[in-house]
Amino acid sequence: MSDTHTRPWAATLTLNHQERLESRIRTIVQSTTTTLTEDKWIIEEIDATGALGNRLTARANETTLINLTTSELLILLQEDGQIIELDASLEREGHIILQIIVRDGVSVDILGTGEPLSTSVLGSHTAIDPRLFWHS
């Protein structure tokens, strides 16, 4: 993720043993919703279970990118399934403004540009060096 116009930030979510990462991600996705337009999420990688998760995983195995609306992504996060791998970027006005990366079904990194999301949205997290992800 690279954007020369705004300052990047990054955070790793801290999940307790009773939390579902899908619920935490859903809160973040819901916080990005605007009433003006239906945002586009670009899915570069997905491995998920559940009805929609299985369909998207099969599609991802056949194509490079999948475009989802915020509504579609929220359906995925609410279904009875698990996100194992995910690389989802929120595109607005031609720029990537937020990226969600899930690895091994346990590690969740949130990357953004501009003003960081609040702790009330992110929940328990650790700020990390965005240069681990951004390349100049």
DAVEN-V181648 format. One record per residue. RES is the residue in one letter. SS is DSSP state (A for helix, B for strand, O for the rest). PHI is phi in whole degrees, 0 to 359 (none if undefined). Layout:
RES&SS&PHI, RES&SS&PHI
This chain:
M&O&none, S&O&217, D&O&210, T&O&274, H&O&265, T&O&222, R&O&282, P&B&280, W&B&217, A&B&209, A&B&213, T&B&251, L&B&289, T&O&255, L&O&257, N&O&275, H&O&295, Q&O&262, E&O&276, R&O&263, L&A&298, E&A&299, S&A&294, R&A&294, I&A&294, R&A&302, T&A&300, I&A&293, V&A&298, Q&A&299, S&A&291, T&O&270, T&O&294, T&O&249, T&O&273, L&O&282, T&O&216, E&O&274, D&O&290, K&B&252, W&B&254, I&B&259, I&B&261, E&B&268, E&B&208, I&B&206, D&B&221, A&B&215, T&O&252, G&O&98, A&A&300, L&A&290, G&A&303, N&A&296, R&A&296, L&A&292, T&A&298, A&A&298, R&A&298, A&A&295, N&A&289, E&A&252, T&O&222, T&O&282, L&O&231, I&B&238, N&B&259, L&B&232, T&B&279, T&A&301, S&A&301, E&A&294, L&A&295, L&A&296, I&A&299, L&A&302, L&A&287, Q&A&262, E&O&284, D&O&281, G&O&191, Q&O&224, I&B&269, I&B&260, E&B&225, L&B&203, D&B&227, A&B&237, S&B&240, L&B&270, E&B&254, R&B&222, E&O&53, G&O&80, H&B&237, I&B&281, I&B&249, L&B&207, Q&B&224, I&B&242, I&B&236, V&B&247, R&B&233, D&O&58, G&O&70, V&O&225, S&B&262, V&B&233, D&B&249, I&B&241, L&B&242, G&B&208, T&B&234, G&O&84, E&O&289, P&O&297, L&O&295, S&O&286, T&A&296, S&A&295, V&A&269, L&A&287, G&O&75, S&O&296, H&B&202, T&B&236, A&B&291, I&B&232, D&O&289, P&A&295, R&A&294, L&A&294, F&O&244, W&O&271, H&O&239, S&O&285
